[in-house]
Amino acid sequence: MSASARTPRTGDVLHLTRAASVQFIRPIIVRVIRVLDWPTYDGWLWIDAYELAASGDAVARRSLFVMPAGLIWPDPPIPAARRSTTRTPVKRGPVRVG
């Protein structure tokens, strides 16, 4: 599906740059709450979203006017490698006391 035909959905994480709107001089990451049905110019839409900090925590709720063709869906983060669940036996020997 081409980027211009894709519409954001609730829960989508988006990277917003100047390609989405000139208001994003400093790019931001947001999580979509909902797409609003407010009247707009052709090819634009309103979204309610939470602006995310680098840690992924929501820091502000915003209503944003964006061009869907400029939205970027970042790749999901790669999960950290899981540690082995097998246990290494502990060497046991005499314990020196006192």
C-alpha positions as CSV (number, residue, x, y, z in Angstrom):
1,M,0.0,0.0,0.0
2,S,1.5,3.4,-0.9
3,A,2.1,6.0,1.7
4,S,-0.4,8.4,0.1
5,A,-3.2,5.9,0.4
6,R,-2.5,4.9,4.0
7,T,-4.7,6.5,6.7
8,P,-3.6,6.5,10.3
9,R,-5.5,4.4,12.8
10,T,-5.9,4.4,16.5
11,G,-2.7,3.2,18.2
12,D,-0.4,4.0,15.2
13,V,2.9,5.5,16.1
14,L,3.9,8.2,13.5
15,H,7.0,10.3,12.9
16,L,5.9,13.8,11.9
17,T,8.2,16.0,9.9
18,R,7.8,19.0,7.6
19,A,6.6,16.5,4.9
20,A,3.4,16.1,7.1
21,S,3.0,19.8,7.8
22,V,5.2,23.0,8.0
23,Q,4.4,23.2,11.7
24,F,6.9,20.4,12.4
25,I,10.1,22.4,12.1
26,R,11.3,20.0,14.9
27,P,10.1,16.5,14.0
28,I,8.0,14.7,16.7
29,I,6.8,11.2,17.4
30,V,3.1,10.7,18.2
31,R,0.7,7.9,19.0
32,V,-2.7,8.4,17.3
33,I,-5.8,8.5,19.6
34,R,-8.2,9.0,16.7
35,V,-8.7,10.5,13.3
36,L,-11.1,13.4,13.6
37,D,-13.9,14.0,11.1
38,W,-13.5,17.8,11.1
39,P,-13.8,19.5,7.7
40,T,-10.4,20.1,6.0
41,Y,-8.8,20.9,2.7
42,D,-8.6,18.1,0.2
43,G,-5.7,15.8,1.0
44,W,-5.4,16.9,4.7
45,L,-6.8,15.5,8.0
46,W,-7.0,16.2,11.7
47,I,-5.8,13.7,14.2
48,D,-5.8,13.6,18.0
49,A,-2.6,12.2,19.3
50,Y,-0.2,12.0,22.2
51,E,3.3,13.4,21.6
52,L,5.8,10.9,22.8
53,A,9.1,11.5,24.6
54,A,12.3,9.6,23.6
55,S,11.4,7.1,26.3
56,G,8.0,6.4,24.7
57,D,6.0,8.2,27.5
58,A,3.2,10.5,26.5
59,V,4.1,14.1,27.3
60,A,1.3,16.1,25.6
61,R,-2.1,15.6,24.0
62,R,-2.4,17.4,20.7
63,S,-4.9,17.9,17.8
64,L,-2.8,18.0,14.6
65,F,-3.5,19.1,11.0
66,V,-1.5,16.8,8.8
67,M,-1.1,15.7,5.2
68,P,-1.4,11.8,5.1
69,A,1.1,11.6,2.2
70,G,3.8,13.0,4.5
71,L,3.2,10.7,7.4
72,I,6.0,8.3,8.3
73,W,5.3,5.0,10.1
74,P,8.6,4.1,11.8
75,D,9.7,0.5,11.9
76,P,8.8,-1.2,15.3
77,P,11.7,-1.4,17.7
78,I,13.7,-4.6,17.6
79,P,13.1,-6.5,20.8
80,A,16.1,-7.0,23.0
81,A,17.8,-10.4,22.8
82,R,16.4,-12.7,25.5
83,R,18.8,-14.2,28.0
84,S,19.0,-18.0,28.1
85,T,16.7,-19.5,30.6
86,T,19.0,-22.4,31.3
87,R,20.9,-22.0,34.6
88,T,24.6,-22.5,35.0
89,P,25.4,-24.7,38.0
90,V,27.3,-23.0,40.8
91,K,30.6,-24.5,41.8
92,R,30.3,-25.6,45.4
93,G,33.3,-26.4,47.6
94,P,34.3,-26.2,51.2
95,V,33.4,-23.0,53.0
96,R,36.0,-21.6,55.3
97,V,34.5,-20.2,58.6
98,G,36.3,-17.9,61.1
